[in-house]
Amino acid sequence: MIGQFAPEQNVWLEPLALNTNITVTGFSPLFPQAHCTADYSICQITTGEAEINAASTISALYLSPLFNLRKTYFLIAGIAGINPYQGTTGTAAFARFSVQVALQYEFDAREIPSNWTTGYFALGSMAPTEYPVNIYGTEGFELNVNLRDRAIALASNVTLNDSSTAIAYRAKYNYAPANEPPKVIAGDAACSDVYYSGHYLSEAFGNYTTLLTNGSGVYTTTAQVGLPHLNGSLIF
């Protein structure tokens, strides 16, 4: 299991009895250890936040002689923002696509042409909604949809946590599903090292998610960290 910062790590340690700690060279100095069960069948690591920490930690894991990853499934479990048109606070969203929405050009929104709705547009293109001409190769990742669907099926009967605070917060919305109780859903992730908020940015990044996935992706959650590309991985 992979988390990005302490709250995403600590939730697993006690319930799964991850009491065996292994220090790994190259892991983030803030989170230098893998936490495993006594028989090493399940381990949890924390990468640290942002793309560079994620990349360096996963590279260190892959290169470490302490682990044999030939038969390994990776569960990337993290806290995310939610698109209120797709879910609400406490929603558990399982992604097929992860899109790096920050890999674009950006013009200051105060200086964009009058017929543009956003200052973000794809690399090599001339305007928003045009497909990128220049591809870096890390704009988007498609995860294992069969694993994703299996996880959704297993989680579908789980009762998600709710609270009076969450109920009061979602009551501020006058539309569903933002004002409904949390559910287990399928929905894709938009990733950026920049924390952002607001209707126009969300709309722009939602359109970019759709563009990059040829109409298949649905912008559902937002996360700061850039996801490592792992075969057989699963994110929610």
N, C-alpha and C positions, 0 to 999 in steps of 0.2 A: 504494500500500500504506500502511496506517495502523497504527502501533504506539503504545504508551502511555508506555514508558520505555526507557532506553538498551539493555537486553538485547534488547528486541523490535525495536529499530532496527538494532543493529550486525550482527545475523546476516545481513542482506540486503546490506549496503553493498559488501563485496568480491566475493561471488559474482556479483552482477548489475552490477558496475562502476558503482555509483551515485556517480560522482566529480564531477558538476556540481552545485554547491551554490547555492541561490537563497534569499536572505533575504526573508522575507515579513512584512510589517507585521501585527501581531495574533497571530502565533504565540506559543507559550509562550516566555518568556525563557530557559528551560532548553534549548529545542529550536527555535531561531528559523529554521531553514533546512529547505527541501525538498531532498532528495538525488535527483538524476536521472541517467539515462543521457545519453550525449553527444547523442543525437537527441531527448531528452525524451519518448520513448515510454513509459518507466516511471519513476515517481517514488515516493519514500517520504517520509512525514512522520511526526513523532512528536508527539502531542498534549499529553503530560504526563498524569499520572494524575488520576483523579476526574472527576466529571461536568462541572464548570464548565470545567476545562481542555479537555476533549473538545469541549464545545459552542463555546467561544470560538475554538479553533483551526480547527475545521471551518467555522465561520462566516467566519473570516478567509480561509480557502482559497477558499470559494465567492465571496466578494466581491472577491478580488484580481484586478486586471486582468492579472496575469502568467500566468494559466491559463485555458484554454478547456476547460470540463468537459462540453461538449455530447455528446461521445462518449467516455465514461470509465467504466471499471469500477473499483470500489473493493474491495480485499481488506483486511479488518480481521483482522490476524493477531496473536494475543497469547498470553501464558502464562496458564494458568488452573489452578484446582484441579479435581479430578476426583471425581465421585461414585463410590465404590468398587463400587457395584452396577451401574455402567454401563461402567467402564473402569479403567485402571491408570496408573501413572506413565509418561509418554511417549506416551500415547494422543493421536492427532490427531482431534479431534472437530469436525465441521462442523454448524453450527446452522441451523435454520430460524427459531426464535424466540429473542428476547432479552427477558427479563422483569426489570423493575426490582423486585426483591423488597423493597426498603427502603421503597417507597411504600405503607406500611401503618401502622395503629396498632400501638403496642407497649406492653404491660403488663410490668412486672417479673415474671419467671417465678416469683419467690418469693411473689407476691401474686395469682396467677391462680386462678380457680375450680377446684375439685377435679376437675371433669369436662372441663377443657381440657387439651390436650396441648402448647400453646404460648401464649406471650403475644402473638404476632403475629396480626392479623386485618385484613381488607380495609377500606379507607376507607368509612365510612358503614354498615358492617355491625355486627352485634351479637355475633358470635362467629366463631372460626376456621372455615374452609371455606365461609363465606357469600360470595356474589359481591359485589364492591364496588358500593356505591350511588353514591358520588362518584367520578367518573372525571376524572383530570387530563389524560389523553391521551398520557402517556408511560410508562404502566405496562408496555407490551409492544410490541415491533416484530416484524413478520413479514418476513423477508428473502426474496430471490428463490430459491425452492426449485429451480427449474430450473438456475440457476447452481450452487446447492449440490450438487445431484445430479451435475452435470457435473464438478465439482471432486473429488467422492468417487470417481467413475469414473477420473479421471486419476491420482488418488493411490493407488488400490487396489493397484497393483503395486509401490509404493515400500517399501523396507526401512527401517523406523523405527529410530532409534538406540536402543541398549540398553546397559546397563553392569552391572558387578558390584555397584555400589551400588544401582541400581534393582532388580536381581534379589533382593538381600538384603532390601530394604525391602518388596517385595511378598510375600515369603515369610512376613511377619508375619500376613498374612490367610489365613484357612482357607476361603475361598470364591472362586469365579470371578465376574466377570472380574478382580477386584482382584489375584489371585495369578498371572495369566497375562501373557504378553508383550504389549506395546502393539500396538494395531491402529488402522486408519483406520475411524472409525464416524460415524454420524449421531447427533446429540444436542444438546439445547438448552442455552442459557446463562442462568444466574441472575446478575444484576448488583447490586452494592451498594457504596457507598463504605466500608462497614465490613467489615473482615476478620473472618470468623467461622469457627468450627470446632465440631464436635460432632454427634452423631447426631440430637439432637432438633431443632436448628436446621436441619440438612440435610433432615430429614423435613418440617418445616414449610414450608420454601421449595420443596421438591419438590411438595408439595400445592398451594402457591400457583401454581407454574408450570403445573401441570395445570389449575387453576381458571381462570387468566387466558387459557389457550389452548383453553378448551372441551374439554378432554380430549385435545388433539392433541400438546401439548408433553411432552417427557421431560427432566426435570432431570438434566443430565449434567455440565456444567462450571460453575464459579463464576469471576467476574471482578470486579475492583473498579470498573473504569471503566464509566460509562454510555455506551452506544453511540450515536453520531450516527445519525440516520435518513437513510439515503442510498438513493435509488432505484437498483436494480440492484446492491446491495452484497452482499457475501458474507463470512461470518465463520467462522473455525475456531479 
